[in-house]
Amino acid sequence: MRPGLIRSPPGGDKRKVACVTTETDNEAWARDHQACFELTPLVEMRGSERIQVGFNVDLYARFPMEKDRGEARVQAAVEVWNHLKTLLETVAAGGQGKARLEFDQMRTAAIMRQENKLQPEVNLRARVFHADDYFAPVTAEERSRLPSLEERLRALGLRVRNW
């Protein structure tokens, strides 16, 4: 629990009341690991036509540089990646429609992005697309659901693009 602001209750009562907010384990983990996300279009070529068939979902978290080089650091990075995967699976379970979520294989090397001032990060990439027809174009209604996905990611403590 984190203590909140001390403020007067409604109705003008002058007694001080402590307002306490709670932070979930996922929110605390996201803050501690500076977890963030980015959603981008998944575009494929069908003949000479470019078709948006879904979305790329990238989750990032601080790479465990505090661990000793070698196996300890790799194992810590795997744990971070697995936690990111669990977070995304949790978010995906709350979605609507018939979509498929497919994860790229984990890369054990750190990545560095301009958005995060070239700090080493673990990256999890997943693709969301139609379960029954990979090349089916994304509809306007499906695009309109993106804010809901972003909201569920933010509710778990992840920030958009960077910390």
C-alpha positions as CSV (number, residue, x, y, z in Angstrom):
1,M,0.0,0.0,0.0
2,R,1.1,3.5,-0.7
3,P,-0.2,6.4,1.4
4,G,-2.1,9.0,-0.5
5,L,-2.9,12.6,0.2
6,I,-4.4,13.7,3.4
7,R,-7.5,15.7,2.7
8,S,-10.8,16.8,4.1
9,P,-13.8,14.6,3.5
10,P,-16.7,15.9,1.5
11,G,-19.3,18.1,3.2
12,G,-16.8,20.6,4.7
13,D,-15.9,18.5,7.8
14,K,-12.5,19.8,8.9
15,R,-11.2,16.5,10.3
16,K,-8.2,15.1,8.4
17,V,-8.8,11.7,6.7
18,A,-6.0,9.6,5.2
19,C,-6.7,8.6,1.7
20,V,-5.0,5.3,1.0
21,T,-4.5,3.8,-2.5
22,T,-3.3,0.3,-3.2
23,E,-0.9,-0.7,-5.8
24,T,-1.3,-4.2,-7.3
25,D,1.6,-6.6,-7.6
26,N,1.6,-6.1,-11.4
27,E,1.6,-2.3,-11.1
28,A,4.5,-2.5,-8.6
29,W,6.4,-5.0,-10.9
30,A,5.8,-2.7,-13.9
31,R,7.1,0.3,-12.0
32,D,10.1,-1.5,-10.7
33,H,11.0,-2.9,-14.1
34,Q,9.9,0.2,-16.1
35,A,7.6,-1.8,-18.2
36,C,6.0,-0.2,-21.2
37,F,4.3,-1.1,-24.5
38,E,3.9,-0.1,-28.1
39,L,1.2,-1.2,-30.6
40,T,1.9,-1.0,-34.3
41,P,0.1,-2.2,-37.4
42,L,0.9,-5.8,-38.7
43,V,1.2,-5.4,-42.5
44,E,1.6,-8.2,-45.0
45,M,1.9,-8.2,-48.8
46,R,-0.8,-10.1,-50.7
47,G,0.4,-10.0,-54.3
48,S,1.3,-6.3,-54.8
49,E,-1.2,-5.1,-52.2
50,R,-0.2,-4.1,-48.6
51,I,-2.9,-5.3,-46.2
52,Q,-3.0,-4.6,-42.4
53,V,-3.9,-8.0,-41.1
54,G,-3.5,-7.3,-37.4
55,F,-1.3,-5.6,-34.8
56,N,2.2,-6.0,-33.3
57,V,2.3,-5.8,-29.6
58,D,5.7,-5.0,-28.1
59,L,6.2,-5.1,-24.4
60,Y,9.5,-3.8,-22.9
61,A,11.0,-4.0,-19.4
62,R,14.4,-3.0,-18.0
63,F,17.1,-5.6,-18.7
64,P,18.5,-7.0,-15.5
65,M,22.0,-5.5,-15.8
66,E,22.4,-5.7,-12.0
67,K,22.9,-9.4,-12.3
68,D,26.3,-10.9,-13.0
69,R,27.2,-11.5,-16.6
70,G,26.4,-14.9,-18.0
71,E,23.9,-17.5,-16.8
72,A,22.5,-15.4,-13.9
73,R,21.7,-12.4,-16.2
74,V,20.2,-14.6,-18.9
75,Q,18.0,-16.4,-16.4
76,A,16.9,-13.1,-14.9
77,A,16.1,-11.8,-18.5
78,V,14.0,-15.0,-19.1
79,E,12.1,-14.4,-15.9
80,V,11.3,-10.8,-17.0
81,W,10.2,-12.0,-20.5
82,N,8.0,-14.7,-18.9
83,H,6.4,-12.1,-16.7
84,L,5.7,-9.8,-19.7
85,K,4.2,-12.8,-21.4
86,T,1.9,-13.5,-18.5
87,L,0.8,-9.8,-18.4
88,L,-0.1,-9.9,-22.1
89,E,-1.9,-13.2,-21.8
90,T,-3.9,-11.6,-18.9
91,V,-4.8,-8.6,-21.0
92,A,-5.7,-10.8,-24.0
93,A,-8.0,-12.9,-22.0
94,G,-10.2,-9.8,-21.4
95,G,-10.5,-9.1,-25.1
96,Q,-13.5,-9.5,-27.4
97,G,-13.7,-11.2,-30.8
98,K,-11.9,-14.2,-32.3
99,A,-8.3,-13.2,-32.6
100,R,-5.1,-15.2,-32.3
101,L,-2.2,-14.1,-30.2
102,E,1.2,-15.4,-31.3
103,F,4.4,-14.8,-29.5
104,D,7.8,-14.4,-31.2
105,Q,10.6,-16.5,-29.7
106,M,12.5,-14.7,-26.9
107,R,15.8,-13.1,-27.8
108,T,18.3,-13.3,-24.9
109,A,20.2,-10.2,-26.0
110,A,19.1,-6.8,-24.7
111,I,17.6,-4.3,-27.2
112,M,18.1,-0.5,-27.0
113,R,15.5,2.0,-28.2
114,Q,15.7,5.8,-28.7
115,E,12.4,6.1,-26.8
116,N,14.1,4.8,-23.7
117,K,17.4,6.7,-24.1
118,L,19.2,3.5,-25.3
119,Q,18.8,1.8,-22.0
120,P,19.0,-2.0,-22.3
121,E,15.6,-3.7,-22.3
122,V,14.0,-7.1,-22.6
123,N,11.5,-7.2,-25.5
124,L,8.5,-9.4,-26.0
125,R,6.8,-9.2,-29.3
126,A,3.5,-10.7,-30.1
127,R,1.2,-10.5,-33.1
128,V,-2.6,-10.3,-33.0
129,F,-4.5,-11.3,-36.1
130,H,-7.7,-13.1,-37.2
131,A,-7.9,-16.6,-35.9
132,D,-9.7,-18.0,-39.0
133,D,-8.0,-16.1,-41.8
134,Y,-4.5,-14.6,-41.4
135,F,-4.9,-12.3,-44.5
136,A,-8.3,-10.9,-43.6
137,P,-7.9,-7.1,-43.4
138,V,-8.4,-5.3,-40.0
139,T,-11.8,-3.7,-39.9
140,A,-12.6,-0.2,-38.5
141,E,-14.5,-1.9,-35.7
142,E,-11.4,-3.9,-34.7
143,R,-9.3,-0.7,-34.8
144,S,-11.8,0.9,-32.5
145,R,-11.0,-1.7,-29.9
146,L,-7.3,-0.7,-29.6
147,P,-8.0,1.9,-26.9
148,S,-9.5,-0.9,-24.8
149,L,-6.4,-3.0,-25.1
150,E,-4.2,0.0,-24.3
151,E,-6.4,0.8,-21.2
152,R,-6.0,-2.8,-20.0
153,L,-2.2,-2.6,-20.4
154,R,-2.1,0.7,-18.5
155,A,-4.3,-0.8,-15.8
156,L,-1.5,-3.3,-15.1
157,G,1.0,-0.5,-14.7
158,L,2.6,-0.4,-18.1
159,R,3.2,2.9,-19.7
160,V,2.9,3.8,-23.4
161,R,6.3,3.7,-25.2
162,N,8.7,4.6,-22.4
163,W,9.2,5.7,-18.8
